[in-house]
Amino acid sequence: TYPARTSHRRVSDEEKAAMGIGAGLVRVSVGLEDAGELQADLEAALA
């Protein structure tokens, strides 16, 4: 998801900045797979 425009859309820009929620932040929800496998899958998807 894109927190800056979804879950935190009503939070002021100043508050978002204080929380580290910027335009470049993307939230990725993953399962219980091995971290290495998740990283490889994400890298492949973004390539």
C-alpha positions, -999 to 999 in steps of 0.1 A, spaced: 0 0 0 9 37 -2 5 50 34 10 87 25 -22 86 5 -41 57 21 -40 49 58 -23 82 68 -41 105 42 -56 126 70 -24 131 89 -6 165 82 25 165 62 45 176 92 32 146 113 39 122 84 75 135 82 80 130 119 68 94 115 90 88 85 61 85 62 72 101 29 63 99 -7 88 71 -13 74 48 14 56 17 2 42 -9 27 46 -45 17 26 -72 35 42 -106 34 36 -141 48 59 -163 69 82 -173 41 120 -173 44 133 -137 44 157 -145 16 129 -159 -6 108 -128 0 137 -106 -9 143 -125 -41 106 -124 -50 104 -87 -44 136 -80 -64 123 -101 -93 89 -83 -93 106 -49 -94 131 -58 -121 
